[in-house]
Amino acid sequence: MDIIARGKYVITDASAGEDGIFTDGAAYFSEGKVVEVGDYDSLKKKYPQATVKGNGQQLLMPGLIDGHSHGRGLSIFQRGGPYDFVENALIDWAFLIEIDPELSAMMSAVRHLRSGCTTMHHNNFGNAGQAAKMQEIASKTIKSYHKVGIRCSYSPGVCNDDILILDDTHFFETLPPDLQEFCRPIVFYDKKAVVDEYMDLFDDLYGRYNDDNTRILFGPNLIEGITDDFHQRVKARADELGKIQIHIHALQSPPNKAYALKKYGKSWVAHLDDLGLLDENYTFGHMVFANESDIELLASKRASITHHASCNLSIRNGIAPVYYLHKAGVNVALGMDDKAINDDDDIIMELRVIHRLHRVSGFDIANTPALDAFDILKVGTINAARVCGFEGECGALKPGMKADAILVDLREMMEDPWMSPDINIAEVFIHRAKGVHVNTVIVGGEVVMEDRKFLNVDIDKLYEEVRKDIAKGISPQQREYAETLQRIKPYSQEWYKGWENMDYKPFYVMNSRK
């Protein structure tokens, strides 16, 4: 179906600033691509056969993009998991109820789409030695995303080192004999076999699912949990495939930063650069504890980061130095990480959190400009498209790009009871829009939500199936495993004492002790 999407206001490309905005405009979509953007009357006359979407009183803009999620469907909080220091949380989350991967993916797609997110990257957390299970989960997940209608990237993830805790072989020695016996298979295993299995899994998924509308990326989970040879094999294969993206969590918490200093005498970023690996196809998740040298390296190598603003607040990581990363020219992309500020994957609210969080204070009030609406929109559109493997294909309404767009109702933003006409619509959107204002979502030229109603999935039936699935609870085996991890928790908390002896000088001055 050919479509003309029309809006009272049109944002075509955040990188164009105000030049990318015009009024009473429209975009013509055919065969899944943007064909032409212009004024509505001209396009309607030129393409009379096209179906018109939009009432002419809305905002038409590119679909938003989530550069980092885990596709949980129901949030960790909804499943009963606490938000705490990530080192505590990873132990506590062993009690979480698992949801069927098809239902989880469908729920995640719905939560993203309903707030205007048309593309998402799903980074899977897998376990060493479970390649067959990871393959099954990936297949069900990708097919479910396609069924609901969201565009996706998918990266299988696994670690082959320090799975239990940082520096786990030495930590193992601090445990009593019964807990050592429990932890032995988690700490001591064939690490090379894990890498071999992962590379075979990746190649299988890439061959099956990587295409024009789905991207299979590398996603070894945690930088501290990957051996050098694993990094090298992933980078070599990624480069063979055209420098596809490599996603990895890094510098997320203080112990994470400290461990690199203990192990290498430098940061994880510097270590990767020493190995000759740091490059434009690396995307680092979180990067809360990046230092000035890291930022310079990231910028010089054209690497990217995904910024998980609400997640970092929820699990007490801190605040990533996004203002300075942006200033240095690092590609900063939005990543909701399934922990958006309202616990509902509202990507518009997450953009607002980023906008507010990085309005840095200081005395140089003439030369410290705040990030504006266009900077923030880039984080959630073209910047995020790059880390999802869709650079130059998604994130803007330009001829030849994928026809991913949203129509946003403006009444509450503009008429409650009044909004100054002197403020451009991009600023109004960032300051006042909410996910519930998204009326219509178009992905690849196909309408997947209209008038807030999903066209490819019965929401009531989906919710009923999720409730039925979650009612099963956790198995006795999972409960026993989780309870044993709780016995290890005091030892893990003690393990990190003394690691804080390093130089801290925050980028952001939030308050003052003196």
Secondary structure, 3 states (H helix, E strand, C coil): CCEEEEEEEEECCHHHHHHHEEEEEEEEEECCEEEEEEEHHHHHHHCCCCEEECCCCEEEEECEEEEEECCCCCCCCCCCCCCCCHHHHHHHHHHCCCCCHHHHHHHHHHHHHCCCEEEEEEECCCCCCCHHHHHHHHHHHHHHHHHHCCEEEEECCCCCCCCCCCCHHHHHCCCCHHHHHHHHHHHCCCHHHHHHHHHHHHHHHHHHHCCCCEEECECCCEHHHCCHHHHHHHHHHHHHCCCCCEEEEECCCHHHHHHHHHHHCCCHHHHHHHCCCCCCCEEEEECCCCCHHHHHHHHHCCCEEEECHHHHHHCCCCCCCHHHHHHHCCEEEECCCCCCCCCCCCHHHHHHHHHHHCCCCCCCCCCCCCCCHHHHHHHCCHHHHHHCCCCCCCCCCCCCCECCEEEEECHHHHCCCCCCCCCCHHHHHHHHCCHHHEEEEEECCEEEEECCEECCCCHHHHHHHHHHHHCCCCCHHHHHHHHHHHHHHHHHHHHCCCCCCCCCCCCCCCCCCC
